[in-house]
Amino acid sequence: MSQGASYAAAGVDIEAGDRAVELMKEWVSKATRPEVVGGLGGFAGLFDASALTAYRRPLLATSTDGVGTKVAIAQKLDRHDTIGFDLVGMVVDDLVVCGAEPLFMTDYICTGKVVPETIAQIVKGIAEACVEAGTALVGGETAEHPGLLEADEYDVAGASTGVVEADELLGAERVKAGDVIVAMASSGLHSNGYSLVRHVFFDRAGWQLDREVPELGGTLGETLITPTRVYAKHCLELIRALNTDGDRPLHAMSHITGGGFAANLARVIPDELAVRIDRSTWTPAPVFGLVGQLGGVPQLELEKTLNMGVGMVAVLDPRAADRAIAVLAERDIPAWVCGEVSTGTTGVELQGDYAS
């Protein structure tokens, strides 16, 4: 008589999942806040919301995102402890642009086969990035999907909730003609456009991840795996430094992700106003030019796909620009004035040539 079916025979290893949880506990315990109630193992993560009673009118903000095909780079390199920075950055930095402080986060990892050490490395990166963002990792889920994903494949996603005082909400309604745009440098490609990047380097150019590329100062793999810069704490400090008492010169922020500079900035600009961005105010990192050169990608296509060296922007009163740049410099975030809001024609337009 043949042996009966089992979950393990179908490809799901519950014991491996339990082992992964044990290995990740060390890292999750570091990503906490005083408001967190309990630890891992419950059906839900708990967060004490009593502090919200001190708000006049607290608004909860929520965001969810993933990392996209950058996970394929991590899998090819067999390096899994940095992809968490990409995940956390994509999620919490969508919250902070409205002025919200990210309070807690949950993650979701699905894989073809649970390898406890790999899952623990992914969670390690998520937890370390949560610490950098000042948010708590209160829970998550690891799912094994045999037959849907290959054994060494995985994908990650996450969600976060934050809070902002209603009358301190940042956004398009505060932006006015004469405001300037302060750009904050990205750490590289961040987590967007990797389908194009992979197509250009691997399919068209035939390059391998271990290829030494003089323009990049190392291997292609090292450049492509560079973690996303997490701006949350830096932006919150900028808000606190500038928007004090009744003076609130910081009007809006935009996270430059999928869709590029112009499309993301346009989301926080009133329909009746225009923004002109001066490309000559910065030099994109060499990887952006390589994608364009090797793939024959037109500049406008690059700009609507990649961040081109700018990961976050602030829209503010010009009188506060120097102070903003100084605050960010103190936190090792290169920043500069790259454009201005005006009347006349509408929309966001990039003008001129990048500095060489």
N, C-alpha and C positions, 0 to 999 in steps of 0.2 A: 504494500500500500504506500502511495506517495505521501510525503510529509505535507501537512496542512500549510496554508499560506500564513505569512506573518508580516508585520510592518517592516521588520528588518530585511526580510527577503524582497520586499517591494522597494527597498532602497532608502528607508528612513531609519536612522540610527539614534534612538532616544538617548542612549548612554553617552554618545558623542556630544549630543546637545547639552546634557547635564554637565559633562566635563568642560565644555566651552563656558558655561555659566560660572563654574568654579574659577576658571582661569581669568575671567574678565572682572570678577568682583573687586580685585585690588585696584583696578583702574577706575571703575565706576565710583568707588568710595571716595576718590579724590575729586570727582566732579560733583560737588554738592554745594548747598547753601544752607544757612540756618533754618530756612523755612521748610526744608525737606523733612517729611515724616516717614519713618520706617526705612527699609532698604529693599534690596532685590528679593523676589520670591512671591510678592503679592500679585493679585490680578490687575492692580492699577497702581501707578505712582501717585503719591500723595504730597501735596504742597499746601502749607498753611497760608491761607490768604488773608489772615487778620490784618497784616500790614496795609492792605488796600483800604482799610477804614480811615487811614490818615489822608487819603486822597480826597480832593473836593469832588471830582467826578472822574473816576478811573475808567479808561477805555482799555479793554483787552484787545491785543493785536495777535494774530496768528499767521503762521507761514509754514509751507511745506515744500520740499524740493528733493532732488536727488543729485547725483554726480554726473550722470550721463555716461558716455562711452570712455571717459577717462579711466573707469575701472578696468578696461581692457589693458591699459598701460601697466597698472599695478599688478595685474595677473601675469602679464608677460615677464615683468621684472621680478615676480615673486616677492614684491615688497608691499606690505599691506598696512603699515603703521602711519601712513600720511594721508590716505584717502579720506580719513575722518575729518581732517582740516578742511578738505574740499566740501564735504557734506555740511559741516557746521557753518562754514562761511556762507554757503549758498542760502542757508535757512535764516540764521540770525541777522545777517546783514540786510535781508529784506525787511526785517522788523525795525531795525534801528533807524532806517531812513524816515520813518514817520515820528521819530523821537522816542520810540518805545524801548524800554529796558527788557531784554530777553530774560525771562524768569526760569523756565525749565524747557527741557527738550526730551523727545523720545526718538528712538531709531528703529529701523526695520532692515534686516539683512536677509536676503534669500540666496540660496546656494544650491548647486547640484548635489554636493556632498559636504556635510559638516566635518571640517577638519578643525578640531578645537583650538589648536595653536593659531591658525589663520584667523578664525573668528575673534579670538582674544586680541590679536594684533589690530584688527579693524576697530574694535571697540576701544582699545588703548588710544588710537588716534582720535576717535570721536570724543573720548573723555578729556584728553589733553586740550583739544580745541575748545571744549565747553569751559574748561578752566580759564583759557585765554579770553573767552567771550564773557565770562562772569555768569554763566548760566548753569543750571543743574541738570544732570542727566538722570532722569527719574524712572526710566524704564525703556524697554525695547522688546523686540521680537526677532528670533532667528528661525527661519523656516527652511526646511530641506525639500527641494523640488526635483527629485530624480525623474529623468525623462524629459523635463522641461529645460533644465540647464545641464551643461556638462559638469563633471565632478569638480573641475577646478574653476568653474565660473561662479560669479556672484554679482549681485547688484545691491545697492544701498539706498535708503531713503530716510527722511527724518521730518519731524514737525516740531515747532517751537511756539510757545505762547509768551507774550510780553505785556507790559502795561505802560501807559502814558497818560498823563494828566490831560483832560480834554482841551483845556485852554492853552496847552503847550504843544499841541499836535502840529507837526510840520507838514507842509504840503503846498500845492500849487496856489491855493488861495492867499498865501502870504507873499508870493513872488511878485515883484514889481519891476518896471523898467528902470534901468540903472544898476540893478543887482549885478554882481560879478559871479563867475563860476570858478571855484577853487577845485582843482583836480588833485586826487590822491593817487600816488603811484601803485600799480599792481605789482605782484611778485613775479608775474609772468602771464601765462595763458589762463591761469585760474582753472575754471571747470567748464568752459563753454567753447563750442566750436571744434570739439575733438573728432567729430565725424569727418569734418573737412581736413583737419590736421593729420589724422591717420591716413586718409585717402592720399594726401599729397606726399607725405614722407614714405609710406609703405607701398602703396599701389603704384603711384606715378614715378617716384624717385627710386624706389627699391632699397631704401636705407633700412638699416637694422638699428635696434635700440642701443647696441654697444658701439656704434660708430662714433669715433672721436670727431667732433666738429669744432675747428678752431674758432669760428665766429661765436660759438656758444660757450667756449671756455671749458668744455668737457664733453661728455657723451650726449647723444640725442636723448637717451633715456633719462638722464639726470635732469635735463631741461623739461621734458614732458611730464615728469612726476613731481616737479616743484609744487609744493602745497599752496593752495589759495590763501592769500592774506586775509585774516579775520579782522574786520574793522570795528566791530561792535563797541568794545571798551573805549577805543580811541574816539569814535564819533560821540559817544555819550559824554566823554570828558570835554569834547569840543562844545557840545550843547551847554554843559554846565558852566564852562568858562565864558561863553559869549552871551547866552540868554539868561542873564541875571536880572533880578528885580523887574522893573517894567520895560527894560531895554532888551529887545529880542531881535538882533540883527541877522541871526541865522534863520533863514526862511524855509529851506527845503534841502533834501539830499536825495541822491539817486544812486542806486547800486548798478554798476555797469556789468551786465551779464549777457545772456543770450539776446541777440538783437543789436548789440553794439552800443556805442556811445550815443549817437543821435536819437535812436529809438527809445532808449531807457531814460535819457534826460528829458525827452519830450513828455514823458508821463507826469512830470512835476512842473511843467510850464503851462501857464494859462493859454487858452487857444488864441487869444488876441495878441500875444507877445511873441517875439522872435529871439533866438539865441544864435550868436555867431561865435564859433569856436576857432581859435587860431592854432593850427597845427604846428606852427613854428616855435611854440612855447615848450615843446618837449620832443625827445627822441625815443621812439618805441624800441624796445629790446630787439636784438638781432633775430630772434625766433619769428617775429611777425613778418619781417622782410623775407626770411627764408621761405616761409609758407607761400608768400606771394610770388617769389622768384621761381621756386621749383615747380609750383603748380600752375603758373601762369594766371594767378588769381588777380583780377582787377582790384585796384585800391578800394573802390566803393564796396565791393563784395567782401573784402577783408574787414572793412569798417563796420559792416552790418552783421558780421559773424563773430569777430574777436574784439577784445577790449582795447587793443592797441597800446597797452601800457598804462591805462587808467582804470582803476577798479572801483572807485567811489568818487562822487563829486558833491560839493556843498554849494548851495546858492545863497548868497548873503549880501548884505549891504556893503558897498565898497569900503566904507570906513572901518569895517571889521576884518578886512582881508589879511592885513599884516599880522594881526593878533591871531587869526585862525591858523595861518601858516606857521607861526611861532609855536603855538600849542601843539600842532601836529609834529613839528620838528623835534620837540622835547620828547615825543613818543616814537621817534625814529620812523615817522611816516613822511617821505618826501612829498611836498605839496607846492602848488604854484597856481597863480591866476592864469586861466587859459581862455576865458571868454567873457561875454557880457550879454545881459538881457536888454532888449530894446523894443521900441514900437516899430511900426511899418510892416514889412513882410513878416509872415508868421512861420513857425517851424524852427527846427534846429539844423544848422548848416555848418559843416566843417570847411574851413577856408585855408588857402595857402598850402605850403609844403612842410613836411616834418623837418625838424632840425636834424642836421647830419652829425 
